């Protein structure tokens, strides 16, 4: 276990926890403090309605909730207005907009940017709107295009969330390049929550962060962990990110934990690592 300083612990205490709207996920949330911000993913497989049902359940339980909305799953402006209305009714003030994984859009929106532009012309309750960013690149979109997209979204979004990353140098280098290019959106660092190392490698390769997994295996003994069944814990990356410059100087506002629905384990790690450093 890596010893972390108070600024790092503060980020961990405030971390958002991402859940996938699978059966039983709403009941599993009960181990989290009610002060936790929960984000609920969306996918073509389950559809937006599944996401919104879990959002409503988590709000009713007392959590602050950030719904994910995939642009490619929204048919048109009328459906977007309906989504906005539903979210306003249950007190949602933060929205996370992605393009989505559907091969073809179901309607008018092919990208997050297009949906954000439509949303900007509506009355809505969202004080914060997040968008995705890709420090290790995207398998289908070039780096220059990704950078241009972030710049164009700055008028309609208020923060960005990174894909999974395990290499602090790669993340720091990407962030420095984005700041030089004029991207000022605050960053929430996307981290895998504590997870069995074998499962982590499987999931990471599936979603396209294989190069970072290779770094992790060389630098942090992941292969040994695979052999003995030890869990991966993410505090090392955060501690290393904060060594060369403060989180504030880098424009890092928080952490986004990909729980893979291992909510018990995530909550236990957050409690242990988030405890304030004794004076």
C-alpha positions as CSV (number, residue, x, y, z in Angstrom):
1,X,0.0,0.0,0.0
2,X,1.4,3.4,-1.0
3,X,1.5,6.1,1.6
4,X,-0.3,9.2,0.3
5,X,-0.3,12.8,1.4
6,X,-3.3,14.8,2.5
7,X,-4.0,16.5,-0.9
8,X,-4.2,13.0,-2.4
9,X,-6.4,11.7,0.4
10,X,-8.7,14.7,-0.1
11,X,-9.2,13.7,-3.8
12,X,-9.9,10.2,-2.8
13,X,-12.5,11.3,-0.2
14,X,-14.4,13.3,-2.9
15,X,-14.1,10.7,-5.7
16,X,-17.1,10.0,-7.9
17,X,-17.9,6.3,-8.1
18,X,-19.1,4.9,-11.5
19,X,-21.6,2.1,-11.5
20,X,-23.0,0.1,-14.4
21,X,-26.8,-0.3,-14.3
22,X,-26.9,-4.0,-13.8
23,X,-29.4,-5.9,-11.7
24,X,-28.7,-5.4,-8.0
25,X,-26.5,-2.3,-8.5
26,X,-29.0,-0.1,-6.7
27,X,-28.9,-2.3,-3.7
28,X,-25.1,-2.5,-3.7
29,X,-24.9,1.3,-3.4
30,X,-26.1,1.1,0.2
31,X,-22.5,0.5,1.5
32,X,-21.5,4.0,0.3
33,X,-21.9,7.2,2.4
34,X,-24.8,9.3,1.3
35,X,-22.3,12.1,0.6
36,X,-20.9,10.1,-2.3
37,X,-21.4,11.2,-5.9
38,X,-22.5,8.3,-8.0
39,X,-22.3,8.2,-11.8
40,X,-24.4,5.8,-13.8
41,X,-23.2,4.6,-17.2
42,X,-25.2,4.0,-20.4
43,X,-24.7,1.6,-23.2
44,X,-26.4,0.5,-26.4
45,X,-27.1,-2.9,-24.8
46,X,-29.2,-1.6,-21.9
47,X,-30.4,1.7,-23.4
48,X,-31.0,5.0,-21.7
49,X,-34.1,3.9,-19.8
50,X,-32.1,1.5,-17.8
51,X,-29.7,4.3,-16.9
52,X,-32.5,6.7,-15.9
53,X,-34.2,4.0,-13.7
54,X,-30.9,3.6,-11.7
55,X,-30.4,7.3,-11.6
56,X,-33.9,7.8,-10.1
57,X,-33.3,4.9,-7.6
58,X,-30.0,6.4,-6.4
59,X,-31.4,9.9,-6.1
60,X,-34.3,8.5,-4.0
61,X,-31.7,6.8,-1.8
62,X,-30.1,10.2,-1.1
63,X,-27.1,10.2,-3.4
64,X,-25.9,12.9,-5.6
65,X,-26.1,11.4,-9.1
66,X,-24.5,12.1,-12.5
67,X,-26.2,10.4,-15.4
68,X,-24.3,9.4,-18.5
69,X,-26.0,10.3,-21.7
70,X,-24.8,8.9,-25.0
71,X,-25.5,11.2,-27.9
72,X,-25.9,8.3,-30.3
73,X,-28.8,6.9,-28.2
74,X,-30.9,10.2,-28.3
75,X,-33.3,10.4,-31.2
76,X,-33.8,14.1,-31.6
77,X,-34.3,17.4,-29.8
78,X,-37.7,16.4,-28.5
79,X,-36.3,13.4,-26.7
80,X,-33.4,15.5,-25.3
81,X,-35.9,18.0,-23.9
82,X,-37.8,15.1,-22.3
83,X,-34.6,13.8,-20.7
84,X,-33.8,17.3,-19.4
85,X,-37.2,17.5,-17.9
86,X,-37.0,14.2,-16.2
87,X,-33.6,15.0,-14.7
88,X,-34.8,18.3,-13.5
89,X,-37.7,16.7,-11.7
90,X,-35.5,14.5,-9.6
91,X,-32.9,17.2,-8.8
92,X,-30.0,16.3,-11.2
93,X,-27.6,19.2,-11.7
94,X,-24.6,17.4,-13.3
95,X,-24.6,15.5,-16.6
96,X,-21.9,13.5,-18.3
97,X,-22.2,13.5,-22.1
98,X,-20.4,11.0,-24.4
99,X,-20.7,10.1,-28.0
100,X,-21.5,6.5,-27.2
101,X,-20.5,3.1,-28.5
102,X,-23.4,2.4,-30.8
103,X,-22.1,1.8,-34.4
104,X,-24.8,4.1,-35.8
105,X,-26.7,6.9,-34.2
106,X,-30.4,6.3,-33.6
107,X,-31.2,9.8,-34.7
108,X,-29.9,13.3,-35.0
109,X,-26.8,13.2,-32.9
110,X,-23.6,11.4,-34.0
111,X,-21.3,13.0,-31.4
112,X,-21.2,14.5,-27.9
113,X,-20.5,17.9,-29.4
114,X,-23.6,17.9,-31.5
115,X,-25.8,17.0,-28.5
116,X,-24.0,19.7,-26.4
117,X,-24.8,22.3,-28.9
118,X,-28.5,21.4,-28.9
119,X,-28.5,21.3,-25.1
120,X,-26.9,24.8,-25.0
121,X,-30.0,26.2,-26.7
122,X,-32.4,24.8,-24.1
123,X,-33.3,25.8,-20.5
124,X,-31.8,23.1,-18.3
125,X,-30.8,22.5,-14.6
126,X,-27.2,21.4,-15.2
127,X,-24.7,23.4,-13.3
128,X,-22.0,21.1,-14.5
129,X,-21.6,19.1,-17.7
130,X,-18.8,16.7,-18.2
131,X,-17.2,15.2,-21.3
132,X,-14.7,12.4,-22.0
133,X,-11.0,12.8,-22.8
134,X,-8.5,10.2,-23.9
135,X,-4.9,10.6,-22.7
136,X,-3.9,7.3,-24.4
137,X,-5.9,8.0,-27.6
138,X,-9.0,6.6,-29.0
139,X,-9.1,3.4,-31.2
140,X,-11.2,5.1,-33.9
141,X,-10.4,8.9,-33.5
142,X,-7.1,10.6,-34.2
143,X,-5.3,12.6,-31.5
144,X,-5.6,15.9,-33.4
145,X,-9.3,15.4,-33.8
146,X,-9.7,14.6,-30.1
147,X,-7.9,17.8,-29.1
148,X,-10.0,19.9,-31.5
149,X,-13.1,18.3,-30.0
150,X,-12.1,19.2,-26.5
151,X,-11.4,22.8,-27.5
152,X,-14.8,23.1,-29.2
153,X,-16.6,21.7,-26.2
154,X,-15.2,24.3,-23.8
155,X,-18.1,26.6,-24.4
156,X,-20.7,24.0,-23.5
157,X,-19.0,21.7,-21.0
158,X,-17.5,22.5,-17.6
159,X,-15.1,19.6,-16.9
160,X,-13.6,16.5,-18.5
161,X,-13.1,12.9,-17.3
162,X,-10.2,10.8,-18.5
163,X,-10.4,7.2,-19.7
164,X,-8.6,4.6,-17.6
165,X,-4.9,5.3,-17.3
166,X,-2.2,3.6,-15.2
167,X,0.9,5.6,-16.4
168,X,1.2,8.9,-14.5
169,X,3.9,10.1,-16.9
170,X,1.7,9.5,-19.9
171,X,-1.2,11.3,-18.2
172,X,0.9,14.2,-17.1
173,X,2.4,14.6,-20.6
174,X,-1.0,14.5,-22.3
175,X,-2.4,17.0,-19.8
176,X,0.5,19.4,-20.3
177,X,0.0,19.2,-24.1
178,X,-3.7,19.9,-23.8
179,X,-3.0,22.9,-21.5
180,X,-0.5,24.3,-24.0
181,X,-3.2,23.8,-26.8
182,X,-5.6,25.9,-24.8
183,X,-7.8,23.2,-23.1
184,X,-8.7,24.7,-19.7
185,X,-11.4,22.3,-18.6
186,X,-10.8,20.9,-15.1
187,X,-9.8,17.2,-15.2
188,X,-11.3,14.4,-13.2
189,X,-8.7,11.5,-13.4
190,X,-10.3,8.2,-14.4
191,X,-8.9,5.4,-12.2
192,X,-9.8,1.8,-11.9
193,X,-11.0,1.1,-8.4
194,X,-9.4,-1.7,-6.5
195,X,-9.8,-4.9,-8.5
196,X,-8.4,-8.4,-8.9
197,X,-5.4,-7.9,-11.1
198,X,-6.3,-10.6,-13.7
199,X,-9.8,-9.1,-14.1
200,X,-8.3,-5.6,-14.4
201,X,-6.0,-6.6,-17.3
202,X,-8.9,-8.4,-19.1
203,X,-11.2,-5.3,-18.8
204,X,-8.5,-2.8,-19.7
205,X,-7.5,-4.6,-22.8
206,X,-11.1,-4.9,-23.8
207,X,-11.7,-1.1,-23.6
208,X,-8.4,-0.1,-25.3
209,X,-5.8,0.9,-22.7
210,X,-3.4,-2.0,-23.3
211,X,-0.3,0.2,-23.5
212,X,-0.9,1.5,-20.0
213,X,-1.4,-2.1,-18.8
214,X,2.0,-2.9,-20.2
215,X,3.5,0.0,-18.3
216,X,1.8,-1.2,-15.1
217,X,3.1,-4.7,-15.6
218,X,6.7,-3.5,-16.0
219,X,6.8,-0.8,-13.3
220,X,4.5,-2.0,-10.6
221,X,4.7,-5.8,-10.5
222,X,1.3,-6.5,-11.9
223,X,2.5,-9.8,-13.3
224,X,3.5,-10.9,-9.8
225,X,0.0,-9.8,-8.6
226,X,-1.5,-12.0,-11.3
227,X,0.3,-15.0,-10.1
228,X,-0.5,-14.6,-6.4
229,X,-4.0,-13.1,-6.9
230,X,-3.3,-9.8,-5.3
231,X,-5.6,-6.8,-6.0
232,X,-4.6,-3.7,-7.9
233,X,-5.0,-0.5,-5.9
234,X,-4.9,2.9,-7.6
235,X,-3.4,5.3,-5.0
236,X,0.1,5.0,-6.5
237,X,-0.8,6.8,-9.7
238,X,-2.4,9.7,-7.8
239,X,0.5,10.0,-5.4
240,X,2.9,10.2,-8.4
241,X,0.8,12.7,-10.2
242,X,1.0,15.1,-7.3
243,X,4.7,14.9,-6.8
244,X,5.9,17.2,-9.6
245,X,3.1,19.8,-9.3
246,X,0.1,20.4,-7.2
247,X,-3.2,19.0,-8.4
248,X,-4.5,22.6,-8.6
249,X,-1.6,23.7,-10.8
250,X,-2.4,20.8,-13.2
251,X,-6.1,21.7,-13.3
252,X,-7.0,18.4,-11.6
253,X,-10.2,18.8,-9.7
254,X,-11.0,15.2,-8.7
255,X,-11.1,11.5,-9.3
256,X,-13.6,9.3,-11.2
257,X,-13.4,5.7,-10.0
258,X,-14.5,3.0,-12.4
259,X,-15.8,0.5,-9.9
260,X,-16.8,-2.2,-12.4
261,X,-19.6,-2.7,-9.8
262,X,-17.2,-3.9,-7.2
263,X,-18.8,-1.4,-4.9
264,X,-18.0,-3.0,-1.5
265,X,-14.3,-3.2,-2.4
266,X,-14.3,0.4,-3.8
267,X,-16.0,1.8,-0.7
268,X,-13.5,0.0,1.6
269,X,-10.5,1.4,-0.3
270,X,-12.0,4.9,-0.4
271,X,-12.5,4.8,3.4
272,X,-9.0,3.5,4.2
273,X,-7.1,5.8,1.8
274,X,-9.3,8.8,2.4
275,X,-8.7,9.0,6.1
276,X,-7.0,12.3,6.9
277,X,-3.3,12.2,7.8
278,X,-2.9,12.4,11.6
279,X,-1.5,15.7,12.7
